[in-house]
Amino acid sequence: MLTGTDLDELTAFRRELHRHPELSGQEVGTASMIAAALRDLSPSRILTGLGGHGVAAVFDSGREGPTVLFRAELDGLPIEERNDIAWASLHAGKSHVCGHDGHMAMLLALGRMAARRPVARGRAVLLFQPAEEDGSGALAVIRDPAFAAIRPDWAFAIHVLPGHPFGHVAARAGLINCASMGLRIALSGKTAHAADPGAGLSPARTVASLIPDLEALGRDGPVDEGFRLVTITHARIGEPSFGVAPGEAELYATLRSASDAQLDDLETAARGLAAAAARDAGLGLRFETCDRFAASINDPEAVAVAAAAMGAAGITHGEAGLPMRASEDFGVFGWGAKAAMLCLGPGEDHPALHNPDYDFPDALLPVGSAIFERIMRDLLGHADAPPAGDRPLAPEA
């Protein structure tokens, strides 16, 4: 159980993380702060450099049993924060406006409880994952050879989800987050003087026709088994000049679907449309893909474990608002483990994720960590050893 001192220290630590956000793949300072905090808890083992800057703490009972992984994210976002708070971001154009600072603090709270009352069987792994926001981090972690030593049987994560009542959890078996990817389509022709556009080869008409054709590959509506959506997020034709007919263009399209297989089909269809349009116009064509997220699919057994834990902790839960169109790279942990993502409400009127005025509500720290701890105890139990006493377990904030 967390004490009032614990919560004060964890809140201060969370706010220090909030002041110093780092973007995906750049989380050197954040990882160092987390590793230092974990060392104070004396886990069985600490792994660093996982999939980039990932950090994991292992609390091993030394007895046979499952490996249960709990995940938080290290990275922030390239968004200028607009909050009048003492712990606002000190780094221009970067912020923790997706709650990752709070997720890290909840996981550190779990570490304190695991340190004070060791698990009775198996082992608990606290993973602080890099590069969630661009979809590359989880895959890099599980492909890291060092991950084999902590490969889990169960995996759990909590993400704050505005729009839900404070302390209420949205969870369900099956699809939670859609698969998605970014597709950049680059078209090349030939520039000409604006007074003689026929002397060049403009991609303008091709772009104009491609936009509605790509959007038509998807459809708006509820997220069901056949859900597909194509969103044009950026378009550029030529350069900002009145004297030059364009010779190059690019389109950014985000593709989204209810499964990884459907995303592959949608990508094939989008590439086919662009290739046909470029060929008909005599244009050169290049593709680039990025920000690929696997679908997050909750395992029924993992959801049942989480539901039992929430029931025992008196935390309300339901399926409202699920599944989500938004993506989350936690899904790859479900490829080799029974995994569940839980969505924790900060209040119906709380600012939305990725908004410049978002901030994690510190009052959620004991709620999220209580869910994690109950799951840990239900799967791994606790040793009969007394608590660790008064030795300091907290990092300096």
Secondary structure, DSSP 8 states (H G I E B T S, - for coil): ---HHHHHHHHHHHHHHHHS---TT--HHHHHHHHHHHHTT--SEEEEEETTTEEEEEEE-SSS--EEEEEEE---BS------STT--SSTT-B--SSHHHHHHHHHHHHHHHHHS--SSSEEEEEEES-TTTT-HHHHHHHSGGGGGG--SEEEEEEE-TTS-TT-EE--SEEEE-EEEEEEEEEE-B-EETT-GGGSB--HHHHHHHHHHHHTTS--S---TT-EEEEEEEEEES-S-SSEE--EEEEEEEEEESSHHHHHHHHHHHHHHHHHHHHHHT-EEEEEEEEEE--EEE-HHHHHHHHHHHHHTT--EE-TT-SBSS--GGGGGGGTSEEEEEEE---TTS--TT-TT----GGGHHHHHHHHHHHHHHHH---SS---TTS------
